[in-house]
């Protein structure tokens, strides 16, 4: 083993042993030691573009309301969006709901355990599929997200610019612990979070880096406000305009209608 890989392993496991986030709810096994794939799918969709601290309470609330993939699939979308409030990116809630329906209808209510089948589910790309394979099924899938990218850039590409994810993959494949991929990726996630705090955003060195747009004043903020208001009551256009007072409201309402996130009932907008 070369010194780079040796240093990688030493730093990774030392950090995880001392500072690993072993208490995260989605890392807790069932009494028999297994992991329920549906719960892992919920956590992975929630964790997309959302901080761990915000996901924890919502994860618990969501699973109390929708404890099984069938209960989620059979729920009205409006109920799903109401529980989702506070996480943002409401399209993720719809994708998760649609994914649950496809699991029920096409996979006999059992989340599939292959990449090909997982990426056929709405809202699940290759990296989310890889995470589900590792965390739910303990399969040695190769996937990349921001924390993982941070670790490999720090250890193997710190002096480079414009790093392509395809250049990281051989290092992930070589270092992946195929005996315990679940724990290996937990360690990567925690170590990557630490490196972000200590070294700054190394993802800026990646070709995949896209600066997140500001939330305040964005269409995303207005979309969220519409969903939040409608989660409490049905409202007319005049009601919404009075509450939001944004010149983009018409466009945003039409977008939300087209996406199926809201609907119209007479003169009122509803979830």
N, C-alpha and C positions, 0 to 999 in steps of 0.2 A: 504494500500500500504506500503510495507516495505521500509526502508530508502534507500536501494540500488536503487530501482526503482524511488523513489522520487528524489534522487540526479541525476539520469540519465536524467529524464525529465527536471529538472530545468536547468541543464548544457546544454542539447541539445537545448532547445527552447530559452534560453538566448543567446547562441552563434548565433543561426540562426537569431534571431530578430535583433541583432546588426551587424553581419558580414556576413549574408547570401548573396550568389552570385545571387541576384535576377535579374541581368541584362544578365545572360547567354542566348544566342540566342534561344536555344532549350527549355528554360523555358518560353518563351513568347507565350501567347495564341493567337489564331486568333482573329479578331475583334469581333466575336460572343462569345468569351470566351472558345472555344473548342481547342483541340490539335489534329493536323493531325498525325495520327499514322505512316505514311510513313516518315515524318520528324523525329519522335522519333526514328524509326528504323535506319535511317541514322546516327543520332547522337550517338546512342548506339554502333553501329559497329565501328564508328570512334573513340570513346572514349576507346575502348578496347586497353589497353597497350599504350595509347598515352595521353600526358598531355593536359589538357584543353586549355592552351594557344596556343597550336599548332592546335587544332581542330577548334577553332572559325573561322578563316579566310577561312579554307578549307570547312567548313560546309556551309558557305554562297556561296562560289564559286560553290560547288557541286550542291546546290539547284537551283542556277541560270541556270546551264547547264542541270540539270535533275530535273525539278520542280515537277514531278509526278512519281509515281511508274511505269506507263506505259512508260514514256519517258526514264526512266532508263532501263527498260526491253528491249526496242527496240533499244537501242544504241549499237554500236559495243564495244566489250570489250576493244579494244585499246583506244577508247575515254574515257572510264571510268578510265582506268589506267593512262591516261595523266592528268586528273583532280585530281586524287588521289595523284599524285606526291608530296612528302614532308611529308606524313603521315607514310610511311613505312608499313611493313607487307602487301605487295600487295595482298596476298591471300584474305585478308579481302574485298578488292575491288571486286574481282571475286565472293566471296560468296554473297556480297550485290547485285551484278548484277544478280546472279543466283536466289537469294531470290526474287528479284523483278519479275523475269520471272515466278517463281512458284506462286507468288501472283496473277499475271495477268492471268495465265493459269488455276490455280486450285481454286482461290478464287474470281474470277470476279473483279480483281483489288482492292479488299478491304482487307487490312491487317487483319488477323484473330485475335480474342480477347480471345483465350483460349490457355493454355500452350501446350496442345497436338498438336494443329495446328501450333503454333509458332515454336516449336522445330522441326517440319518437314521441316522448311525452312533452306537452307544451311547457315552455319555460326552462327546459333542461338541455343545456349544451354539453359539449364534451367534457369541460372541466367540472361542471356540477355533477355530471354522470360519474366521472372519476372519483370525486369526493364521496358520493353515495356508495360506490363499489368498495372504497377503502373503509369508510366508517361503518357502514351497515353490514357489509359482507366480509370485511377483512381481506379483500382482494388487492393484490399489488398493482393497482392501476397507476398510470402516470398522468398527473394533471398539474396545472399551474394556476395559481391565483396570486394576489399581490404579496401576501406574506411569504409564500414559497419563493416567488420571484426575488424578493428582497434578500432572502438567505443565500440563494445561489449567486446572485450578482455580487453580494458582499464577499463571498469566499472565492469566487472563480473569475469574476469579471469587473472587479472594482476599478480598474484603470481603463475601462472601455466606455464607448458611447454607442447609442443606437443598437443595443443588444437585442437580438431576435430570440423569441421564445424557443425556436427550433435549436438554438445553440445551447440552451439550458437543458433540454431534454436528455441528451446523453449523460450529463452529470446526475440528473435525477434518477435515470435508469441504473447508473452505476452504484449510486449510494443507497437506493431504496432498500429498506429492510423487508425482504419478501416474507420473512417469518412473522413479522408483526407490523404490517403496513399501517394498520389503524393507529397504533401508538406512535409510529414513526411520523406520520402526518400531523398528529396532535403536537408532537415535539416541534416540528417545523413551523406550525402555525404560531406557537407560543414564542419560539425563538425569533421568528420574523417580526412579531409585534414588538418585541424588545429592541431589535435592531432598528426598526423605524423610529423608535423614541430616541435611541442613542446616536444613530448615524444620519438621521434625516430620511427623506423619501428617496431611496435608491431606485425606485421604479421610474424616476425621471430619466434614468439611463437606458430605459427599455424602449424599443420601438412601439410597444403596446401601450405606452403611457399616454393617457388623455386627461388633461386637466379638467377636473369636475367644475361645471358651471356653478355660479353662485345661486343659492336657493332663494335668497330674499329678492323679491321682485320678479322672479322667474315665472314662466308659464306653469312649471311644476308646482310652485307654491299655490297658484290660483287653482289648479286642478285639485290639489289636496284640500283646499278650502271648500270647494264645491262638494267633494265627497264627504268631508267632515260634516258640513251643514245638512246634507241629505241623509246622513246616517242618523240624524236626530228627528227630522220631519221631512215630509214632501213639501216642496216649495215652488212657487210660480217664478217665472223669469223676473218679474218685478221684485219679488222677495230676495232673490239671489243678487240682483243688481244693487239693491239697497244695502245688502250685507257686504258685498265684495267691491263694488265700484271700480271695476277695471275694464278698460276699453276692449280688452281681448276676450271678455266673457262669452260673447256669441261664438267666436271661433272655438273656444275651449269646450263649451257645451256641445257643439256639433262634433268635436273630436271624441268626447266622452260617450256621446250617443253612438257614434260609428264604431267605437271599440266595445260597446256593450257593457260599459261600466256603470252607466245610468240609463234610465228609460223615461218616457213621458207617459203620464196617465192624465188624459184630458189636458188641462192647462198647466198641470204641475209636473215637475221633474221628481223622479223617485229613484231610489237604489233598487 
